Each structure stands twice: as structure tokens, then as C-alpha cells.
């Protein structure tokens, strides 16, 4: 049963997250803060990225269905499995788009976004540590939803490190 | 195939890739990809680039068969 304090804490958390997102958008966008401006090449790259992400999710679902069907006991809850699949497909999309210069829009500042992602990843890792400490990640040999905090942290770290790696690589191949 | 004519026209106008990209509303990487021949721009973008550099489509993008 959800008590009043829990709901109040939940609402406060949502409010903090919304303020944080608004702050990141404000700091990371040059010019039109509400719009994502992408050029025609970036739109093509994103389309291909979506395609790879879609097929990744399909393959993940087939493997998951196979494992669920043939494992004697369930090893992961359905919400956790679904959310991990989404994290995986987002990772494929993000890495492909970053590597092909289609991830960051024309009015975004990758440095601000990368820094925010690193900070949010750190918060997720701390939260995951708390879940591990309280024994909520694996209950009765079944992986529970809190595993998603680890997946989200790894996803954000992957996006941040791919951005850094790409910018280092770009410095070498910049304007001749 | 590399588009050296675009690169030369841009250099003649003393534009960097970033400056040309800002003028036609694309990313610097897109201009770089066009010059390297890694990306075929749409006719719309070709026209924008031509207008910006004061050249015709033939001068910048026509390839002899």
C-alpha cells in the first residue's frame, strides 16, 4: 500500500527530474531551445540508426522468448526484461548516430550533454549500489526491475564515452 | 568521388566549412562529407550551397559522364 509520504517523495522526485531536464535543455541548446534542428544527412543517419535499433530489439525479443520458454524457472521479471531491451536498442541507435555525426542536433552543445550524462550515470550507479545493498536487484534468483538503473547508467556512460572518442577521432580528420 | 570544386569555391570565398555550414543551415560534418564525396546532397541543399558561393549547379556538382 502506498502511503502519503511515499507519494509525496515520488512527486518531489518527478519535480526534481523535470527541473533537471529543463535545465539541461536550456544549457545545451543554442538558439531555439524547444526545437531539435537536424539537417538532411543527420535525418538519414537517424533513420538508419532507428532501423538498426529496431532489429536489435527484435533479435533481443526472440532470444528472450527462447530463454523464457526453455528455462525451467523464470530468471527475470517481464518489466525488467522489457526495459533492458529498450536500453539495448537505444544504445545501438545512439552509438551508430554519434559515430556518424547524426546524434547531436545543430543547436545542441555535446559538451554540456556529455557532462550531464556522466553526472546522471553517476547518480544511477549510486542508486544501483543502494539497491544492491538492500538486496532488491535479485530476489529469489529472479532479476528485478532495479537492474534497469545499472543498464541506464551503462547506457549513459556508453553515449558519453562514444561522444568523447568520436571528438578525439574528429580532431585528427578535421578540416584540411 | 571527392568534390574538389566545392572545396575550391569555398576557399575562394574564404569560408571555413563551419561558416558555409552555418550559412546553408547544416552541420560542418555534412559539408565535410559532401567535399569528401561521402554524402550526396539533395538538390535543395545543392542550390543553397550554389547560391551561397555564387556558383551554378553545373560549376559545383556536374560530373562529366
gemmi code that builds the backbone of each chain (N, CA, C; Angstrom):
import gemmi

chains = {
    "A": [
        ("UNK", (0.850, -1.198, 0.000), (0.000, 0.000, 0.000), (0.889, 1.253, 0.000)),
        ("UNK", (0.606, 2.182, -0.894), (1.408, 3.389, -0.970), (0.916, 4.408, 0.055)),
        ("UNK", (1.813, 4.853, 0.917), (1.381, 5.838, 1.900), (1.624, 7.268, 1.392)),
        ("UNK", (1.170, 8.223, 2.169), (1.219, 9.630, 1.761), (2.658, 10.103, 1.598)),
        ("UNK", (3.540, 9.705, 2.535), (4.942, 10.141, 2.476), (5.611, 9.620, 1.204)),
        ("UNK", (5.291, 8.366, 0.871), (5.870, 7.765, -0.337), (5.449, 8.557, -1.571)),
        ("UNK", (4.152, 8.871, -1.669), (3.638, 9.606, -2.825), (4.257, 10.998, -2.906)),
        ("UNK", (4.409, 11.634, -1.709), (5.000, 12.965, -1.660), (6.444, 12.920, -2.151)),
        ("UNK", (7.176, 11.919, -1.687), (8.566, 11.736, -2.113), (8.655, 11.475, -3.603)),
        ("UNK", (7.730, 10.662, -4.106), (7.699, 10.332, -5.528), (7.455, 11.592, -6.367)),
        ("UNK", (6.469, 12.386, -5.949), (6.147, 13.617, -6.680), (7.312, 14.606, -6.652)),
        ("UNK", (7.978, 14.681, -5.494), (9.137, 15.570, -5.360), (10.254, 15.108, -6.306)),
        ("UNK", (10.445, 13.800, -6.382), (11.460, 13.240, -7.282), (11.158, 13.572, -8.729)),
        ("UNK", (9.887, 13.414, -9.127), (9.481, 13.720, -10.501), (9.707, 15.198, -10.795)),
        ("UNK", (9.361, 16.053, -9.829), (9.533, 17.500, -9.986), (11.017, 17.846, -10.175)),
        ("UNK", (11.863, 17.244, -9.338), (13.316, 17.489, -9.448), (13.816, 17.047, -10.824)),
        ("UNK", (13.340, 15.877, -11.294), (13.782, 15.366, -12.593), (13.362, 16.321, -13.710)),
        ("UNK", (12.136, 16.841, -13.627), (11.649, 17.770, -14.660), (12.474, 19.055, -14.675)),
        ("UNK", (12.799, 19.556, -13.485), (13.613, 20.778, -13.396), (15.002, 20.520, -13.991)),
        ("UNK", (15.569, 19.352, -13.663), (16.897, 18.984, -14.163), (16.889, 18.889, -15.694)),
        ("UNK", (15.849, 18.253, -16.240), (15.744, 18.104, -17.708), (15.621, 19.483, -18.367)),
        ("UNK", (14.766, 20.339, -17.784), (14.584, 21.684, -18.348), (15.903, 22.457, -18.329)),
        ("UNK", (16.666, 22.291, -17.238), (17.953, 22.972, -17.090), (18.950, 22.485, -18.139)),
        ("UNK", (18.983, 21.167, -18.327), (19.917, 20.592, -19.308), (19.571, 21.083, -20.707)),
        ("UNK", (18.251, 21.091, -21.031), (17.830, 21.552, -22.364), (18.213, 23.012, -22.554)),
        ("UNK", (17.995, 23.827, -21.515), (18.300, 25.261, -21.607), (19.787, 25.489, -21.827)),
        ("UNK", (20.612, 24.727, -21.087), (22.056, 24.925, -21.180), (22.649, 24.327, -22.451)),
        ("UNK", (22.022, 23.262, -22.960), (22.657, 22.543, -24.062), (22.239, 23.019, -25.441)),
        ("UNK", (21.205, 23.817, -25.543), (20.743, 24.235, -26.872), (21.102, 25.686, -27.160)),
        ("UNK", (21.693, 25.870, -28.337), (21.983, 27.239, -28.768), (20.783, 27.713, -29.584)),
        ("UNK", (20.357, 28.888, -29.386), (19.199, 29.388, -30.147), (17.922, 28.704, -29.705)),
        ("UNK", (17.014, 28.388, -30.635), (15.697, 27.815, -30.376), (15.746, 26.663, -29.374)),
        ("UNK", (15.479, 26.926, -28.083), (15.654, 25.879, -27.085), (14.663, 24.727, -27.202)),
        ("UNK", (13.499, 25.000, -27.796), (12.486, 23.951, -27.825), (12.556, 23.035, -29.033)),
        ("UNK", (13.387, 23.374, -30.002), (13.365, 22.617, -31.250), (14.647, 21.814, -31.447)),
        ("UNK", (14.491, 20.621, -32.026), (15.653, 19.839, -32.425), (15.871, 20.108, -33.907)),
        ("UNK", (16.967, 20.772, -34.246), (17.220, 21.090, -35.652), (18.256, 20.112, -36.207)),
        ("UNK", (17.824, 19.287, -37.150), (18.752, 18.345, -37.781), (18.771, 18.613, -39.282)),
        ("UNK", (19.927, 18.393, -39.898), (19.975, 18.602, -41.346), (19.619, 17.297, -42.059)),
        ("UNK", (19.604, 17.353, -43.401), (19.121, 16.200, -44.178), (20.003, 14.957, -44.003)),
        ("UNK", (21.330, 15.159, -43.891), (22.219, 13.995, -43.704), (21.992, 13.361, -42.335)),
        ("UNK", (21.825, 14.216, -41.329), (21.578, 13.701, -39.982), (20.263, 12.924, -39.919)),
        ("UNK", (19.251, 13.411, -40.678), (17.964, 12.713, -40.701), (18.131, 11.312, -41.300)),
        ("UNK", (18.978, 11.214, -42.329), (19.237, 9.906, -42.943), (19.955, 8.980, -41.958)),
        ("UNK", (20.966, 9.545, -41.282), (21.731, 8.753, -40.309), (20.797, 8.255, -39.206)),
        ("UNK", (19.932, 9.143, -38.735), (18.995, 8.757, -37.669), (18.042, 7.656, -38.147)),
        ("UNK", (17.612, 7.754, -39.401), (16.732, 6.721, -39.955), (17.406, 5.358, -39.941)),
        ("UNK", (18.670, 5.326, -40.375), (19.412, 4.064, -40.371), (19.619, 3.586, -38.930)),
        ("UNK", (19.903, 4.545, -38.037), (20.072, 4.198, -36.614), (18.809, 3.571, -36.041)),
        ("UNK", (17.658, 4.145, -36.385), (16.379, 3.585, -35.917), (16.195, 2.164, -36.449)),
        ("UNK", (16.605, 1.947, -37.694), (16.461, 0.622, -38.300), (17.294, -0.403, -37.527)),
        ("UNK", (18.557, -0.064, -37.246), (19.409, -0.986, -36.500), (18.853, -1.239, -35.093)),
        ("UNK", (18.351, -0.158, -34.473), (17.790, -0.299, -33.121), (16.556, -1.201, -33.143)),
        ("UNK", (15.735, -1.049, -34.176), (14.531, -1.857, -34.308), (14.882, -3.335, -34.441)),
        ("UNK", (15.867, -3.643, -35.308), (16.233, -5.045, -35.497), (16.921, -5.599, -34.247)),
        ("UNK", (17.669, -4.757, -33.554), (18.294, -5.204, -32.302), (17.216, -5.620, -31.299)),
        ("UNK", (16.177, -4.793, -31.187), (15.096, -5.099, -30.244), (14.368, -6.378, -30.652)),
        ("UNK", (14.195, -6.568, -31.971), (13.528, -7.794, -32.434), (14.348, -9.020, -32.086)),
        ("UNK", (15.661, -8.965, -32.346), (16.533, -10.110, -32.056), (16.561, -10.374, -30.552)),
        ("UNK", (16.643, -9.280, -29.777), (16.634, -9.411, -28.313), (15.355, -10.113, -27.851)),
        ("UNK", (14.223, -9.706, -28.420), (12.939, -10.296, -28.011), (12.863, -11.776, -28.364)),
        ("UNK", (13.411, -12.129, -29.526), (13.393, -13.547, -29.937), (14.250, -14.368, -28.969)),
        ("UNK", (15.448, -13.846, -28.662), (16.345, -14.564, -27.735), (15.687, -14.674, -26.360)),
        ("UNK", (15.081, -13.580, -25.921), (14.428, -13.567, -24.602), (13.266, -14.571, -24.569)),
        ("UNK", (12.465, -14.574, -25.625), (11.324, -15.502, -25.680), (11.822, -16.942, -25.641)),
        ("UNK", (12.921, -17.198, -26.379), (13.509, -18.534, -26.408), (13.969, -18.943, -25.000)),
        ("UNK", (14.679, -18.023, -24.335), (15.185, -18.318, -22.983), (14.033, -18.519, -21.994)),
        ("UNK", (13.026, -17.668, -22.080), (11.870, -17.758, -21.170), (11.145, -19.103, -21.364)),
        ("UNK", (11.084, -19.532, -22.626), (10.342, -20.757, -22.947), (11.089, -21.994, -22.456)),
        ("UNK", (12.427, -21.968, -22.595), (13.175, -23.186, -22.330), (13.874, -23.223, -20.968)),
        ("UNK", (13.872, -22.106, -20.247), (14.430, -22.137, -18.893), (13.385, -22.725, -17.946)),
        ("UNK", (13.846, -23.529, -17.025), (12.912, -24.199, -16.119), (12.220, -23.188, -15.197)),
        ("UNK", (13.024, -22.232, -14.717), (12.437, -21.233, -13.814), (12.652, -19.854, -14.410)),
        ("UNK", (11.723, -18.924, -14.218), (11.948, -17.563, -14.735), (13.152, -16.921, -14.046)),
        ("UNK", (14.009, -16.274, -14.824), (15.223, -15.680, -14.258), (15.155, -14.159, -14.213)),
        ("UNK", (14.137, -13.583, -14.876), (13.999, -12.124, -14.897), (12.504, -11.778, -14.975)),
        ("UNK", (12.137, -10.676, -14.345), (10.717, -10.283, -14.413), (10.439, -9.637, -15.779)),
        ("UNK", (9.183, -9.690, -16.200), (8.815, -9.161, -17.529), (9.129, -7.664, -17.679)),
        ("UNK", (8.803, -6.815, -16.676), (9.132, -5.381, -16.848), (10.632, -5.143, -16.968)),
        ("UNK", (11.423, -5.874, -16.174), (12.878, -5.693, -16.244), (13.396, -6.099, -17.607)),
        ("UNK", (12.906, -7.224, -18.115), (13.360, -7.703, -19.433), (12.985, -6.698, -20.526)),
        ("UNK", (11.772, -6.167, -20.455), (11.318, -5.208, -21.477), (12.172, -3.944, -21.442)),
        ("UNK", (12.433, -3.444, -20.227), (13.209, -2.198, -20.111), (14.667, -2.395, -20.525)),
        ("UNK", (15.227, -3.587, -20.236), (16.612, -3.851, -20.666), (16.702, -3.866, -22.195)),
        ("UNK", (15.679, -4.415, -22.842), (15.639, -4.432, -24.307), (15.609, -3.030, -24.875)),
        ("UNK", (14.834, -2.182, -24.242), (14.749, -0.788, -24.707), (16.110, -0.097, -24.543)),
        ("UNK", (16.750, -0.332, -23.391), (18.081, 0.269, -23.160), (19.069, -0.206, -24.229)),
        ("UNK", (19.009, -1.496, -24.543), (19.926, -2.057, -25.533), (19.714, -1.417, -26.912)),
        ("UNK", (18.444, -1.298, -27.304), (18.189, -0.729, -28.641), (18.540, 0.759, -28.688)),
        ("UNK", (18.315, 1.462, -27.583), (18.708, 2.887, -27.549), (20.229, 3.005, -27.673)),
        ("UNK", (20.938, 2.064, -27.026), (22.400, 2.092, -27.093), (22.867, 1.928, -28.540)),
        ("UNK", (22.250, 1.008, -29.260), (22.627, 0.781, -30.667), (22.361, 2.048, -31.486)),
        ("UNK", (21.176, 2.628, -31.290), (20.820, 3.861, -32.017), (21.820, 4.981, -31.715)),
        ("UNK", (22.091, 5.169, -30.416), (22.941, 6.292, -30.003), (24.362, 6.137, -30.537)),
        ("UNK", (24.926, 4.942, -30.384), (26.315, 4.749, -30.823), (26.423, 4.927, -32.341)),
        ("UNK", (25.466, 4.345, -33.074), (25.509, 4.490, -34.541), (25.422, 5.969, -34.942)),
        ("UNK", (24.477, 6.682, -34.326), (24.268, 8.089, -34.701), (25.444, 8.967, -34.291)),
        ("UNK", (25.992, 8.723, -33.101), (27.143, 9.544, -32.671), (28.304, 9.312, -33.628)),
        ("UNK", (28.538, 8.042, -33.973), (29.687, 7.710, -34.817), (29.542, 8.297, -36.221)),
        ("UNK", (28.292, 8.523, -36.638), (28.065, 9.085, -37.977), (27.599, 10.545, -37.914)),
        ("UNK", (27.862, 11.207, -36.810), (27.561, 12.641, -36.627), (26.086, 12.978, -36.834)),
        ("UNK", (25.210, 12.107, -36.354), (23.786, 12.398, -36.514), (23.043, 12.500, -35.191)),
        ("UNK", (23.735, 12.321, -34.089), (23.061, 12.259, -32.789), (22.729, 13.643, -32.236)),
        ("UNK", (23.736, 14.506, -32.230), (23.537, 15.842, -31.658), (22.979, 16.778, -32.726)),
        ("UNK", (21.909, 17.487, -32.368), (21.283, 18.369, -33.349), (22.154, 19.608, -33.562)),
        ("UNK", (21.770, 20.420, -34.548), (22.595, 21.584, -34.890), (22.664, 22.596, -33.749)),
        ("UNK", (21.635, 22.613, -32.918), (21.617, 23.616, -31.841), (21.908, 23.012, -30.464)),
        ("UNK", (22.554, 21.852, -30.459), (22.920, 21.250, -29.169), (24.412, 21.362, -28.925)),
        ("UNK", (24.757, 21.468, -27.652), (26.159, 21.511, -27.278), (26.543, 20.153, -26.690)),
        ("UNK", (27.293, 19.337, -27.461), (27.617, 17.986, -26.988), (28.342, 17.965, -25.648)),
        ("UNK", (29.155, 19.007, -25.375), (29.927, 19.016, -24.120), (28.995, 19.050, -22.916)),
        ("UNK", (27.968, 19.923, -22.993), (27.016, 20.042, -21.875), (26.251, 18.726, -21.696)),
        ("UNK", (25.827, 18.148, -22.816), (25.047, 16.909, -22.751), (25.897, 15.765, -22.212)),
        ("UNK", (27.136, 15.669, -22.690), (28.025, 14.600, -22.216), (28.267, 14.729, -20.722)),
        ("UNK", (28.514, 15.953, -20.260), (28.740, 16.167, -18.824), (27.493, 15.781, -18.022)),
        ("UNK", (26.310, 16.193, -18.515), (25.081, 15.843, -17.791), (24.885, 14.330, -17.756)),
        ("UNK", (25.177, 13.671, -18.883), (25.016, 12.206, -18.929), (25.949, 11.522, -17.928)),
        ("UNK", (27.178, 12.038, -17.821), (28.123, 11.438, -16.868), (27.612, 11.601, -15.436)),
        ("UNK", (27.063, 12.786, -15.141), (26.533, 13.029, -13.791), (25.315, 12.147, -13.499)),
        ("UNK", (24.421, 12.040, -14.485), (23.214, 11.219, -14.288), (23.608, 9.738, -14.167)),
        ("UNK", (24.629, 9.329, -14.938), (25.111, 7.942, -14.839), (25.636, 7.674, -13.434)),
        ("UNK", (26.357, 8.651, -12.898), (26.898, 8.506, -11.540), (25.764, 8.362, -10.516)),
        ("UNK", (24.728, 9.183, -10.669), (23.569, 9.094, -9.765), (22.899, 7.728, -9.864)),
        ("UNK", (22.809, 7.225, -11.102), (22.204, 5.905, -11.310), (23.041, 4.812, -10.668)),
        ("UNK", (24.372, 4.945, -10.777), (25.254, 3.938, -10.174), (25.119, 3.945, -8.654)),
        ("UNK", (25.017, 5.163, -8.092), (24.841, 5.271, -6.629), (23.517, 4.613, -6.227)),
        ("UNK", (22.483, 4.889, -7.012), (21.166, 4.311, -6.739), (21.205, 2.788, -6.862)),
        ("UNK", (21.955, 2.304, -7.875), (22.065, 0.860, -8.061), (22.788, 0.223, -6.866)),
        ("UNK", (23.824, 0.920, -6.395), (24.553, 0.439, -5.211), (23.614, 0.294, -4.013)),
        ("UNK", (22.704, 1.253, -3.866), (21.741, 1.197, -2.768), (20.809, -0.016, -2.926)),
        ("UNK", (20.382, -0.249, -4.163), (19.507, -1.413, -4.419), (20.236, -2.722, -4.102)),
        ("UNK", (21.511, -2.773, -4.504), (22.304, -3.987, -4.235), (22.423, -4.189, -2.732)),
        ("UNK", (22.719, -3.093, -2.034), (22.884, -3.144, -0.579), (21.609, -3.652, 0.101)),
        ("UNK", (20.470, -3.236, -0.419), (19.192, -3.641, 0.181), (18.674, -4.968, -0.383)),
        ("UNK", (19.453, -5.569, -1.294), (19.095, -6.879, -1.841), (17.848, -6.874, -2.704)),
        ("UNK", (17.660, -5.791, -3.470), (16.445, -5.701, -4.286), (16.676, -6.025, -5.769)),
        ("UNK", (17.943, -6.270, -6.130), (18.224, -6.492, -7.555), (17.870, -7.932, -7.959)),
        ("UNK", (18.304, -8.881, -7.145), (17.968, -10.284, -7.416), (17.203, -10.816, -6.210)),
        ("UNK", (15.941, -11.167, -6.437), (15.103, -11.691, -5.357), (14.663, -13.104, -5.740)),
        ("UNK", (14.995, -14.075, -4.895), (14.676, -15.494, -5.173), (15.197, -15.941, -6.539)),
        ("UNK", (16.417, -15.571, -6.849), (17.080, -15.937, -8.110), (16.392, -15.332, -9.344)),
        ("UNK", (15.592, -14.293, -9.136), (14.941, -13.620, -10.275), (15.415, -12.159, -10.307)),
        ("UNK", (15.859, -11.725, -11.485), (16.339, -10.336, -11.627), (15.122, -9.403, -11.653)),
        ("UNK", (15.197, -8.372, -10.796), (14.053, -7.461, -10.661), (14.312, -6.135, -11.406)),
        ("UNK", (13.310, -5.290, -11.421), (13.366, -4.012, -12.163), (14.564, -3.115, -11.788)),
        ("UNK", (15.031, -3.088, -10.526), (16.170, -2.201, -10.212), (17.410, -2.417, -11.068)),
        ("UNK", (17.494, -3.549, -11.781), (18.639, -3.768, -12.679), (18.675, -2.694, -13.770)),
        ("UNK", (17.508, -2.103, -14.021), (17.427, -1.078, -15.080), (18.260, 0.158, -14.721)),
        ("UNK", (18.418, 0.432, -13.424), (19.256, 1.596, -13.050), (20.699, 1.373, -13.504)),
        ("UNK", (21.166, 0.111, -13.393), (22.519, -0.204, -13.876), (22.570, -0.077, -15.399)),
        ("UNK", (21.541, -0.608, -16.061), (21.505, -0.545, -17.531), (21.482, 0.915, -18.008)),
        ("UNK", (20.695, 1.759, -17.317), (20.611, 3.171, -17.705), (21.961, 3.857, -17.502)),
        ("UNK", (22.625, 3.528, -16.378), (23.940, 4.125, -16.114), (24.934, 3.717, -17.191)),
        ("UNK", (24.934, 2.424, -17.542), (25.864, 1.951, -18.574), (25.551, 2.585, -19.928)),
        ("UNK", (24.266, 2.752, -20.213), (23.847, 3.379, -21.476), (24.370, 4.819, -21.559)),
        ("UNK", (24.186, 5.563, -20.460), (24.636, 6.960, -20.452), (26.161, 7.056, -20.548)),
        ("UNK", (26.846, 6.127, -19.857), (28.315, 6.113, -19.935), (28.764, 5.798, -21.364)),
        ("UNK", (28.066, 4.856, -21.992), (28.392, 4.480, -23.375), (28.234, 5.679, -24.313)),
        ("UNK", (27.129, 6.403, -24.158), (26.875, 7.582, -25.002), (27.970, 8.630, -24.765)),
        ("UNK", (28.289, 8.865, -23.497), (29.298, 9.881, -23.165), (30.665, 9.490, -23.717)),
        ("UNK", (31.080, 8.224, -23.521), (32.411, 7.814, -23.977), (32.489, 7.736, -25.505)),
        ("UNK", (31.387, 7.359, -26.149), (31.390, 7.352, -27.622), (31.549, 8.777, -28.137)),
        ("UNK", (30.867, 9.727, -27.478), (30.990, 11.139, -27.884), (32.433, 11.612, -27.728)),
        ("UNK", (33.043, 11.263, -26.592), (34.428, 11.691, -26.343), (35.372, 11.066, -27.375)),
        ("UNK", (35.188, 9.759, -27.601), (36.038, 9.040, -28.557), (35.899, 9.628, -29.962)),
        ("UNK", (34.660, 9.937, -30.336), (34.415, 10.493, -31.673), (35.041, 11.886, -31.810)),
        ("UNK", (34.958, 12.683, -30.739), (35.531, 14.033, -30.841), (37.052, 13.972, -30.909)),
        ("UNK", (37.649, 12.988, -30.219), (39.109, 12.819, -30.305), (39.499, 12.399, -31.722)),
        ("UNK", (38.713, 11.478, -32.282), (38.989, 10.978, -33.632), (38.792, 12.090, -34.661)),
        ("UNK", (37.785, 12.943, -34.417), (37.461, 14.009, -35.370), (38.584, 15.046, -35.453)),
        ("UNK", (39.249, 15.251, -34.302), (40.319, 16.259, -34.290), (41.384, 15.926, -35.318)),
        ("UNK", (41.616, 14.627, -35.514), (42.620, 14.181, -36.483), (42.194, 14.397, -37.916)),
        ("UNK", (40.877, 14.286, -38.153), (40.403, 14.360, -39.541), (39.698, 15.678, -39.840)),
        ("UNK", (39.935, 16.693, -39.020), (39.274, 17.986, -39.209), (39.729, 18.649, -40.501)),
        ("UNK", (39.113, 19.768, -40.748), (39.355, 20.497, -41.997), (40.801, 20.495, -42.423)),
        ("UNK", (41.017, 20.032, -43.710), (42.392, 20.116, -44.223), (42.601, 21.523, -44.775)),
    ],
    "B": [
        ("UNK", (33.281, 10.075, -55.053), (34.315, 10.917, -55.647), (34.380, 12.272, -54.908)),
        ("UNK", (35.605, 12.727, -54.639), (35.759, 13.988, -53.895), (35.245, 15.172, -54.710)),
        ("UNK", (34.624, 16.123, -54.017), (34.150, 17.313, -54.712), (35.150, 18.454, -54.472)),
        ("UNK", (36.204, 18.435, -55.278), (37.264, 19.436, -55.106), (36.816, 20.823, -55.568)),
        ("UNK", (35.817, 20.856, -56.497), (35.342, 22.156, -56.985), (34.608, 22.908, -55.867)),
        ("UNK", (33.867, 22.166, -55.077), (33.176, 22.806, -53.950), (34.199, 23.344, -52.950)),
        ("UNK", (35.184, 22.524, -52.697), (36.217, 22.932, -51.736), (36.955, 24.191, -52.220)),
        ("UNK", (37.262, 24.196, -53.530), (37.972, 25.343, -54.107), (37.099, 26.604, -54.061)),
        ("UNK", (35.810, 26.433, -54.386), (34.901, 27.595, -54.380), (34.735, 28.144, -52.963)),
        ("UNK", (34.686, 27.240, -52.017), (34.566, 27.672, -50.612), (35.827, 28.421, -50.180)),
        ("UNK", (36.973, 27.866, -50.552), (38.245, 28.503, -50.183), (38.374, 29.866, -50.854)),
        ("UNK", (37.882, 29.948, -52.104), (37.960, 31.222, -52.839), (37.144, 32.309, -52.149)),
        ("UNK", (36.063, 31.909, -51.528), (35.220, 32.874, -50.795), (35.751, 33.099, -49.376)),
        ("UNK", (36.817, 32.372, -49.049), (37.441, 32.466, -47.726), (36.491, 32.015, -46.599)),
        ("UNK", (35.702, 30.997, -46.901), (34.802, 30.429, -45.900), (35.431, 29.171, -45.316)),
        ("UNK", (35.260, 28.996, -44.025), (35.616, 27.699, -43.438), (34.419, 26.772, -43.648)),
        ("UNK", (34.616, 25.485, -43.396), (33.486, 24.548, -43.525), (32.358, 24.953, -42.584)),
        ("UNK", (32.739, 25.396, -41.372), (31.736, 25.775, -40.379), (30.936, 26.993, -40.836)),
        ("UNK", (31.647, 27.952, -41.435), (30.949, 29.167, -41.909), (29.953, 28.836, -43.017)),
        ("UNK", (30.386, 27.993, -43.965), (29.481, 27.611, -45.049), (28.295, 26.817, -44.481)),
        ("UNK", (28.605, 25.928, -43.542), (27.549, 25.110, -42.924), (26.514, 25.997, -42.230)),
        ("UNK", (26.992, 27.007, -41.511), (26.070, 27.917, -40.815), (25.194, 28.681, -41.807)),
        ("UNK", (25.799, 29.070, -42.936), (25.046, 29.853, -43.921), (23.947, 29.026, -44.594)),
        ("UNK", (24.215, 27.733, -44.812), (23.200, 26.916, -45.507), (22.373, 26.075, -44.529)),
        ("UNK", (22.657, 26.197, -43.241), (21.836, 25.534, -42.224), (22.045, 24.043, -42.080)),
        ("UNK", (23.317, 23.616, -42.214), (23.623, 22.202, -41.966), (24.805, 22.125, -41.002)),
        ("UNK", (25.192, 20.886, -40.644), (26.336, 20.748, -39.741), (27.639, 20.795, -40.540)),
        ("UNK", (28.725, 21.113, -39.834), (30.029, 21.155, -40.502), (30.381, 19.782, -41.082)),
        ("UNK", (29.969, 18.724, -40.357), (30.265, 17.368, -40.812), (29.589, 17.067, -42.155)),
        ("UNK", (28.423, 17.692, -42.374), (27.714, 17.465, -43.643), (28.493, 18.091, -44.805)),
        ("UNK", (28.999, 19.305, -44.594), (29.814, 19.946, -45.639), (31.064, 19.111, -45.895)),
        ("UNK", (31.682, 18.656, -44.806), (32.877, 17.827, -44.931), (32.569, 16.551, -45.718)),
        ("UNK", (31.412, 15.930, -45.414), (31.036, 14.687, -46.109), (30.787, 14.934, -47.598)),
        ("UNK", (30.213, 16.092, -47.936), (29.969, 16.401, -49.358), (31.310, 16.587, -50.077)),
        ("UNK", (32.225, 17.308, -49.434), (33.533, 17.551, -50.068), (34.319, 16.254, -50.242)),
        ("UNK", (34.154, 15.360, -49.270), (34.881, 14.076, -49.369), (34.202, 13.106, -50.331)),
        ("UNK", (32.976, 13.426, -50.718), (32.229, 12.526, -51.603), (31.537, 11.413, -50.839)),
        ("UNK", (31.423, 11.557, -49.523), (30.767, 10.529, -48.708), (29.252, 10.709, -48.649)),
        ("UNK", (28.764, 11.875, -49.063), (27.325, 12.126, -48.988), (26.863, 12.881, -50.233)),
        ("UNK", (25.771, 12.396, -50.826), (25.165, 13.079, -51.981), (24.060, 13.997, -51.480)),
        ("UNK", (24.262, 15.297, -51.542), (23.220, 16.205, -51.024), (21.977, 16.225, -51.909)),
        ("UNK", (20.858, 16.656, -51.346), (19.637, 16.807, -52.132), (19.807, 18.042, -53.022)),
        ("UNK", (18.951, 18.138, -54.014), (19.009, 19.293, -54.930), (18.778, 20.595, -54.156)),
        ("UNK", (17.967, 20.510, -53.127), (17.664, 21.677, -52.308), (18.945, 22.213, -51.640)),
        ("UNK", (19.724, 21.309, -51.058), (20.967, 21.729, -50.404), (22.004, 22.178, -51.434)),
        ("UNK", (22.051, 21.476, -52.563), (22.974, 21.883, -53.643), (22.699, 23.329, -54.055)),
        ("UNK", (21.409, 23.646, -54.213), (21.034, 25.009, -54.619), (21.428, 26.026, -53.548)),
        ("UNK", (21.196, 25.678, -52.299), (21.579, 26.588, -51.203), (23.082, 26.866, -51.231)),
        ("UNK", (23.861, 25.798, -51.435), (25.322, 25.957, -51.469), (25.728, 26.824, -52.668)),
        ("UNK", (25.108, 26.543, -53.810), (25.423, 27.325, -55.023), (25.098, 28.803, -54.824)),
        ("UNK", (23.925, 29.087, -54.268), (23.540, 30.482, -54.030), (24.528, 31.147, -53.083)),
        ("UNK", (24.941, 30.408, -52.092), (25.844, 30.973, -51.078), (27.228, 31.277, -51.664)),
        ("UNK", (27.691, 30.385, -52.564), (29.039, 30.561, -53.117), (29.034, 31.302, -54.459)),
        ("UNK", (27.845, 31.679, -54.919), (27.749, 32.418, -56.180), (28.145, 31.593, -57.383)),
        ("UNK", (27.821, 30.313, -57.355), (28.161, 29.412, -58.471), (26.887, 28.760, -59.001)),
        ("UNK", (27.011, 28.117, -60.165), (25.853, 27.385, -60.700), (25.977, 25.916, -60.293)),
        ("UNK", (24.876, 25.194, -60.475), (24.900, 23.756, -60.168), (25.949, 23.045, -61.018)),
        ("UNK", (26.005, 23.423, -62.283), (26.979, 22.788, -63.194), (28.410, 22.995, -62.693)),
        ("UNK", (28.678, 24.212, -62.275), (30.055, 24.530, -61.853), (30.490, 23.735, -60.627)),
        ("UNK", (29.544, 23.456, -59.739), (29.925, 22.769, -58.500), (29.634, 21.271, -58.490)),
        ("UNK", (28.549, 20.868, -59.160), (28.115, 19.478, -58.954), (28.028, 18.619, -60.222)),
        ("UNK", (28.171, 19.216, -61.388), (28.030, 18.403, -62.592), (29.284, 17.544, -62.788)),
        ("UNK", (29.036, 16.276, -63.070), (30.169, 15.377, -63.356), (30.045, 14.899, -64.781)),
        ("UNK", (31.134, 15.010, -65.523), (31.105, 14.525, -66.923), (30.948, 13.013, -66.901)),
        ("UNK", (30.045, 12.497, -67.808), (29.853, 11.037, -67.814), (31.075, 10.305, -68.385)),
    ],
}
model = gemmi.Model(1)
for chain_id, residues in chains.items():
    chain = gemmi.Chain(chain_id)
    for i, (resn, *xyz) in enumerate(residues, 1):
        res = gemmi.Residue()
        res.name, res.seqid = resn, gemmi.SeqId(i, " ")
        for name, pos in zip(("N", "CA", "C"), xyz):
            atom = gemmi.Atom()
            atom.name, atom.element = name, gemmi.Element(name[0])
            atom.pos, atom.b_iso = gemmi.Position(*pos), 0.0
            res.add_atom(atom)
        chain.add_residue(res)
    model.add_chain(chain)
structure = gemmi.Structure()
structure.add_model(model)
structure.setup_entities()
